[in-house]
């Protein structure tokens, strides 16, 4: 859930890898990332209907459903796109650098830890502190019930979803990051020992699909499938760029997306979870290839789009703690929320985005920089002593 710059610890500066070309800014992918986060925010709007005094939840009756129906109805699939975007970015930025052993496993670990762990740890503690208050007022936890000591320990290590299906607990949305963290390790090992080429990508996707077909309902397998599908998109993008065929690849990707959407409509395919999972898997690579192109109309507002992309992780992790705080307030005061009001929906979205922006600037980015200065600078000093 973020773009990282590979670091050469011997020189103490970013690696100028072939794949990390400045010619492609990935502004379109930042826009897709924000759309995915926005989709999850709207998907979880239904949590407000679980509060005392709220009306019965009817999916189509949510405020502005006519405008945001795809997000209200299918926002949970934003997670799969997140995974695909991560795969694209990791192969684009890290693929050749790891294959050439320019980044050690320890350095890769610190780069990932500094990006993900501080906010995860803070929101985990926040939810762990707030849920007992909600229990004391209502007799039960809000939304996520399995807040046991063992799950807390698993959450500390971001390990709740490394195996088979597991209950959601504490700050529930972290489940997808837990699965992704495991896939990061698989990615590093696969690329380091087998390279960043098509063989690695094909074997990873095949292994994931075979495991799912065998009935292994592991979030790691689901994540790996989309992650390496994103890697396939990155390899296609890089190969086409180097061959001077980027425009042709974009046109083919547009055609493929049109065929997927048009074919689904003509065949009247029911948009259930199984069908959507398959359609999204084959649609992710062309979507990411299109997003990775440098579109001039997007380059008019690069700073704003980059800022929106930077909010994806903070808004993803803070929206449930904010909902929990609102639930506690309602339980303590007897306040009934106007959940059917478009103004309340707008207030919810604005509050999460504002909180996400503040957290990114005041906590997430400073904590990341502090950890990297401490961990990576010490390793540079040791390597050059």
N, C-alpha and C positions, 0 to 999 in steps of 0.2 A: 504494500500500500504506500509506495513512495519511490521516488527516483533517487538512486544513490550514485555517487561518483566514486569509482574505484580509486584506491589510494596506494601509492608506492611508498611502503614504509621505509625503504632505504633512502629515498630522496625526500620523503615527507611532503609529497605533492601529488595531485591527481594523475592517474595514468591516462595517457592519450592513446587509448586502444583504437584499433581500426573500426570496431563496431560502434564505438561511441563518437560517431562523426557529428560535428556541429552542423552539418547540412540538414539534419532532421531534428527538429526541436520537440516533436511529439506533443505539440499543443493540442491536437485533436484527441489524443489519448487522455490528456488531463481533463478535457471536457467530458469524455465518456466516463472517466472515474467519478467526476462530480455527479453526473447523472445517475450512476450506480448508487452512490451514497444517498442521493435524494430519493431514489426508489425505495431504499431500505427505511428511510425516515417515514415515508408515507405508508409503507407496508405495516410498520409498527404503530401507526396512528391508532389502530384498533385496540391497543392497550388501554386507551382512555375509556373505552366502553366497559372495562372491568372495574371501574371505580364506582363507589356507592352513588346512587342517584342518576347514573348515566342511563340513557335509553338502551333498549335491546340492540345488539350489533346486527346491522344489515349492511352487507358489503356495498351494495349499490346505493345506499342511502347516506354514505359518508359525504361530508361537505366537498363540493366541487368535484364530485366523482365523474361527472360528465367531461371534465377537463383532464383529470389525472387518472383516469380509469386504468391505463396500463401499469402505472406505479402502484395504485391501491390493490389491484388484482394480482399482479405478478412481480411485485417489488422484491420478493424473496430471491428471485433469480439474479438480482444485482450482485449477489455474492459470487456466482459462477463467473460473471464477467470480470469482477475484481481479480479472481484467480487467473483468468486468461491474460489480463493486462499485466499482472505481476510476471507471468511467464515471458511475455513479449519483452518487457523492460529488462529482465534479468539476462535473457539471451542477447539482447541488443547491447547492453552495457557491460555485462560480466562474462559472456560466453567465451570470447577469445582470451581474455585476461586470465580466467581460471584455467582454461585449457593449456595456456603457456606457463602456468604456475607462477604468475605474477602476483597472485593474492593467496595467502596461506589460509588454511582453515580457521586458525585462531583469529586472524584479521577479519575474515568474513563473518565470524561469529560476533565480534565486537561491533561491526558495522550494523548488523541486523539487530543485535540486542539494544544498541543505543537508539535505534529507530522505533522499536516496538515496545520495549519493556517499561520505560518510565511511566507512560500514560496508562498502560495496562495495570501496573502495580497500583497507581494512584486511584484509578476507578474501581479496582477490586476492593481496596480498603474502604473506599467511600460506600460502595454497595453493602459490604459486610457490616458497616456501621449503621446504615440506614434500614436495612431489612428488619433487624430486631425491633426497631421503633414501629415499623408497619405491623409486625406480628403482635406487638403489645396493644395496638389499637384495633386490629381487625381479627386477630387470631390466626392469621396465615401470612405467608410471604406474598409479595406482589409479583405475579406472572411466573417467575422462576422459583420453584419450590424446593429443589434438591440442594439446599445450601448447607451441606454437611461439612464437618472438619476435613474428611478425606477429600472432598471435592475442592475445598479451599486449598489444600496442599497441592493438588493437581493443578489448580489454577495458578498457583505461585510459579510453577514450572511451565505454564502454558501447555500442559500435557493432557487436558481433559478429553481431547478427541484424536488421540494418536492411534487408537485401536478401533474397536467396533462402535456401533451406535452408543451414545452416552447421553445422560440427561443434561439439559441445559441448567446452569447454576450461576449464581451471583450475577455478574454482568454478562448476561446470556450471549449477546452478539460476538463475544470473543471466541466462540467456538470455531468460527471460520478461520480466524487468525491462528488458532491452535493447530488446525490441520495444515495450514499453509507453512507454519514454522517447520513442521516435520518434512514437508516437501522441499523447503529450502535446503535442508541437509541432504536429501536425496539428489537434488539438482547439483549441489556442489560436488558430491562424490561422483555422480555420473559424468559430469563434464570434465572433472579433473582426470579421471582414469579412462574415459572413452571418448572425450572430445565433445565439441559443441555442434557436431554435424547431424545429418539426417538419421544416421544409424541410432544415435542416442535418443533422439526425439521419437523415432518410430518405435523403438523397443519400449520406451517408457509408456507411451500411449497404449501400445498393444498389451503390456503387462497390466495396466490399469483396467482396460476393457475386459481382459480375460478374468481378472479377479472379480470384477463386478458380475460378469456372466456366471461365475462359479458361486455366486451368492454372498460374497464378502461385502457387506454393506458398511464399508469403512469410509469415513469422511476423507481420510488421506487419499484413498483411491480416487474418489470423486474430484478432489482438489488437483491431484496429479494429472488427471486426464485433461482438465481445462488449462492447467499451468503449462503443460508441454504442448498443448494445442496452440497456446499463445507463443510458445517457443517456435513452433512450426511457422506461424505467421511472421515472426521476426526473421527467420532464416529466408523465407520467401522474399520478404521486403529487402533484406540486405543483398541477396543474390541478384534480385531484379535491379536494384540501385546500381550495383557494381557493373552490371551488364548494360546499363542504360535503358532498361525496360520498365522503369518504375511506373510510367504513365500507363503502359499496357497492362501491368499487374493490377493497377487501380481499376481500370475499366473491367477487367475480368472479375475482380472482387465485387464491383457494383452489380455486374450481371449475375453472379452467384447469389448475392443477397436477394436480388429481385426474383430469381427462380425459387429460392427457399420460401420467400413470403408469398409470391404468386402461386406457387404450387400448393402451399398449405391452404390458401384461400379457395383455389379451384377444387381441390380434393376434399374441402370442408373438414380438415383435420381438427379433431377436438383438442383444444388447448389444455389438456390435463398435464399433470406434473411429468409423467413419463415422456409424452410427446414433446413438451417444451424443453425438457432436458436434452433430448436428442437434437432438436432443431437448433437449440442454442449452441450445442457443441460444434455442429458443422457450420454454424453461422458466425462463431467467434473469430476464427482466423480472417475471413474477408472483412469483417467489421473492424478489426484491429489494423489491418493493412490500410484500409481507407482512412482511419483515424490517424495513422502515423505519417501520412503525407503532409507536406507543408502547404496548407491551404491559405491563400492570400487573404481571404475574408476573415480567417481566424487570427492572422498575424496583426490585424489592426488593434486587437486588445490582448496582446500576449500576457501582460502583467496581471490583468484581471482574471484571465483563464488559469494562469499558473496559481494565483491566489486561491481560486476556487478548488483547484486540484489538491492544494496543500491542506484543505479542510477535511478531506475525506476520512482520514483516520481519527481525527479529533471528534468530528461529528458522529462518526460510527460508534465510538466508545462512550461518548458523553450523553447521548440522547436517552438511553435507558435510565442512568442515574437521575437525570432531570425529571423523567416521567415518574420515577419512584419518589422523588421529593414532592412532586405535585400530588401524588397519591396519598402521601403522609399528611400533607396539608389538608386535603379534602376529608380524610378520615378523622382528623383532629377537630376540624371546624364544622363538618357537616355540609360543606360547600358542594353543590352540584355543578359540574362543569358544563358549559354550553357546547358540547362536543359536535353538535350538528351545525354550528355556526362557521361560515368561512373565515370570519374574523379570528375565531379561536384557532383554527387551522393555521392561519397566517402568523398568529402570535407564537404558536408552537414552533413552526419552521424558522421564524426569525430568531427566536430565543436559542434554538439549537445552533444555528449558524453563527450567531453572535458569540455564544459561549465557545464554539469550536474555534473561531478566529482568535479569541482572547487566549485560549489554552495553547493554540499553536504558537502564538507569538511570545507568550509569557512563561510557558512551561515546557511544551513539547520540544520546540527547537532549542531553547537554552539547555535543557537536560541532555538532549542528543549531543550538542556541541561539547558540553562539559565532559561527558563520558568519553567521547572520541579524543578530546585533548588529553585526558588522563591516561586512557588505555593505550591509544596509538602512539602518543608522544613518548610514553615510557618505553614502548617497544622499539621505537626509533633510536632512543638513547642507548638502550641495551645493545641494539644491533651495531651501533657505531662506536661503542665504548672501546 
